[in-house]
Amino acid sequence: MLTLAEYPDPVPGPGEILIRVSATAVNRADVLQRQGRYPPPPGTTDILGLEAAGTVERLGSGVTGFAPGDRVMALLAGGGYAELVATPAGQVMHVPDALDDILAAAVPEAYLTAWQALGRTAPPQPGDRVLVHAAASGVGTAALQIARELGARCIATTRSTEKAWMLEDRAEHVVVPINGEFAEQVTALTDGRGVDRVVDLVGAAYLRESLRCLATGGHILLIGMVGGRRVDLDLGELFAKRATLTASTLRARPLEEKAALVADFAEWGLPRLADGRLRPTVHDMLPVSRVQDAHRMVEANEPLGKVVLSLTADAIQER
Ligand SMILES: NC(=O)c1ccc[n+]([C@@H]2O[C@H](COP(=O)([O-])OP(=O)(O)OC[C@H]3O[C@@H](n4cnc5c(N)ncnc54)[C@H](OP(=O)(O)O)[C@@H]3O)[C@@H](O)[C@H]2O)c1
């Protein structure tokens, strides 16, 4: 159950920035946290919200490079569904003029997660084939754009024929798994060679099929488990492909790792967000008073991209 409540204003500690939030976005993790299946890390606020856009309200001691009034977007360990949130300055990015706060709120979690996988862990070479599962999700839509910007050729999966149609101009091919199977279709689309990278937001339900259509020496980047966490896997299948499997999370990383990731993405990604080569996909924007509806949309797998919550005064007073 989600309720709107009064909390004391957060105070920025040394090295932190206090942000006046105008928009946040809903992540699958928020739904799981609400359901009690994804507790916040120790010491983190129990207010939901892993990202936010707004303006700098106040700087903690020692923060440089930002000033009160700057438009910013931030990766958060929690607390984004609130009017004010304090977060380490290393997790904050300036917002390019081309993005309003609604679009900016859709950037941090999706793009930083996808960048961690495709920009840092296993960057594809130009011309490589990248298979993105659940490609209509927030992370999936960002991964498609990042892969394309890196020169890769993308194949997207979605279980929805309607979303497949909407993804058509975002990937070279869109595959709708049949009874959870897609390897044969993907292998045929790559002339029998297979894909070099799999960005896997689904997990157990797709892992064996992903291995079947992986090119020799390919890399599976496991980011999510919406399709389950247990799989019966013959390790020989990994050896046969000389495959690499990497699992990655953002939220639990040490602050310095998050700051390095944010700095790295900001250098590569902000110019591309500024000139439109990267463009966040926002499915819908709702006032925060309709947060339950926003969660229902995500739980029902409706969105193409992100559902954003507005926290402007109007949006709060609608309760
Ligand atoms: N590791 C990290 O640091 C990190 C960070 C952010 C997100 N994530 C993970 O990344 C994934 C995407 O997050 P998001 O918030 O962007 O997600 P989202 O918008 O909620 O979308 C998830 C998508 O997964 C697909 N899906 C749901 N259940 C499925 C199932 N049983 N089998 C196959 N596909 C299924 C649906 O796509 P279709 O209906 O189109 O098939 C759904 O739209 C989630 O697993 C999330 O936990 C991980």
Ligand as a Chemical Component Dictionary entry (heavy atoms), coordinates in Angstrom:
data_LIG
# 
_chem_comp.id                   LIG 
_chem_comp.type                 NON-POLYMER 
_chem_comp.pdbx_formal_charge   0 
_chem_comp.three_letter_code    LIG 
# 
loop_
_chem_comp_atom.comp_id 
_chem_comp_atom.atom_id 
_chem_comp_atom.alt_atom_id 
_chem_comp_atom.type_symbol 
_chem_comp_atom.charge 
_chem_comp_atom.model_Cartn_x 
_chem_comp_atom.model_Cartn_y 
_chem_comp_atom.model_Cartn_z 
_chem_comp_atom.pdbx_ordinal 
LIG N1  N1  N 0  20.695 -4.702  -12.224 1  
LIG C1  C1  C 0  20.359 -3.432  -12.089 2  
LIG O1  O1  O 0  21.103 -2.606  -11.587 3  
LIG C2  C2  C 0  19.007 -3.009  -12.568 4  
LIG C3  C3  C 0  18.659 -1.646  -12.627 5  
LIG C4  C4  C 0  17.419 -1.291  -13.157 6  
LIG C5  C5  C 0  16.560 -2.302  -13.570 7  
LIG N2  N2  N 1  16.933 -3.605  -13.466 8  
LIG C6  C6  C 0  16.070 -4.687  -13.944 9  
LIG O2  O2  O 0  15.870 -4.469  -15.327 10 
LIG C7  C7  C 0  14.584 -4.933  -15.697 11 
LIG C8  C8  C 0  13.843 -3.824  -16.383 12 
LIG O3  O3  O 0  13.580 -2.827  -15.438 13 
LIG P1  P1  P 0  12.554 -1.692  -15.772 14 
LIG O4  O4  O 0  12.183 -0.993  -14.523 15 
LIG O5  O5  O -1 13.100 -0.911  -16.903 16 
LIG O6  O6  O 0  11.385 -2.683  -16.188 17 
LIG P2  P2  P 0  9.957  -2.524  -16.685 18 
LIG O7  O7  O 0  9.815  -1.252  -17.414 19 
LIG O8  O8  O 0  9.148  -2.835  -15.521 20 
LIG O9  O9  O 0  9.851  -3.714  -17.758 21 
LIG C9  C9  C 0  10.148 -5.032  -17.525 22 
LIG C10 C10 C 0  9.692  -5.817  -18.762 23 
LIG O10 O10 O 0  10.040 -7.176  -18.592 24 
LIG C11 C11 C 0  9.167  -7.973  -19.365 25 
LIG N3  N3  N 0  8.718  -9.080  -18.535 26 
LIG C12 C12 C 0  8.003  -9.014  -17.380 27 
LIG N4  N4  N 0  7.803  -10.255 -16.899 28 
LIG C13 C13 C 0  8.412  -11.110 -17.769 29 
LIG C14 C14 C 0  8.543  -12.540 -17.831 30 
LIG N5  N5  N 0  8.017  -13.331 -16.894 31 
LIG N6  N6  N 0  9.213  -13.068 -18.875 32 
LIG C15 C15 C 0  9.729  -12.284 -19.847 33 
LIG N7  N7  N 0  9.639  -10.935 -19.842 34 
LIG C16 C16 C 0  8.987  -10.357 -18.810 35 
LIG C17 C17 C 0  8.017  -7.105  -19.808 36 
LIG O11 O11 O 0  8.225  -6.827  -21.191 37 
LIG P3  P3  P 0  7.290  -7.429  -22.367 38 
LIG O12 O12 O 0  5.898  -7.430  -21.806 39 
LIG O13 O13 O 0  7.510  -6.432  -23.438 40 
LIG O14 O14 O 0  7.825  -8.771  -22.673 41 
LIG C18 C18 C 0  8.195  -5.838  -19.000 42 
LIG O15 O15 O 0  7.731  -4.723  -19.694 43 
LIG C19 C19 C 0  13.937 -5.450  -14.417 44 
LIG O16 O16 O 0  14.209 -6.825  -14.338 45 
LIG C20 C20 C 0  14.697 -4.710  -13.334 46 
LIG O17 O17 O 0  14.678 -5.409  -12.107 47 
LIG C21 C21 C 0  18.129 -3.961  -12.987 48 
# 
loop_
_chem_comp_bond.comp_id 
_chem_comp_bond.atom_id_1 
_chem_comp_bond.atom_id_2 
_chem_comp_bond.value_order 
_chem_comp_bond.pdbx_ordinal 
LIG N1  C1  SING 1  
LIG C1  O1  DOUB 2  
LIG C1  C2  SING 3  
LIG C2  C3  SING 4  
LIG C2  C21 DOUB 5  
LIG C3  C4  DOUB 6  
LIG C4  C5  SING 7  
LIG C5  N2  DOUB 8  
LIG N2  C6  SING 9  
LIG N2  C21 SING 10 
LIG C6  O2  SING 11 
LIG C6  C20 SING 12 
LIG O2  C7  SING 13 
LIG C7  C8  SING 14 
LIG C7  C19 SING 15 
LIG C8  O3  SING 16 
LIG O3  P1  SING 17 
LIG P1  O4  DOUB 18 
LIG P1  O5  SING 19 
LIG P1  O6  SING 20 
LIG O6  P2  SING 21 
LIG P2  O7  DOUB 22 
LIG P2  O8  SING 23 
LIG P2  O9  SING 24 
LIG O9  C9  SING 25 
LIG C9  C10 SING 26 
LIG C10 O10 SING 27 
LIG C10 C18 SING 28 
LIG O10 C11 SING 29 
LIG C11 N3  SING 30 
LIG C11 C17 SING 31 
LIG N3  C12 SING 32 
LIG N3  C16 SING 33 
LIG C12 N4  DOUB 34 
LIG N4  C13 SING 35 
LIG C13 C14 SING 36 
LIG C13 C16 DOUB 37 
LIG C14 N5  SING 38 
LIG C14 N6  DOUB 39 
LIG N6  C15 SING 40 
LIG C15 N7  DOUB 41 
LIG N7  C16 SING 42 
LIG C17 O11 SING 43 
LIG C17 C18 SING 44 
LIG O11 P3  SING 45 
LIG P3  O12 DOUB 46 
LIG P3  O13 SING 47 
LIG P3  O14 SING 48 
LIG C18 O15 SING 49 
LIG C19 O16 SING 50 
LIG C19 C20 SING 51 
LIG C20 O17 SING 52 
# 
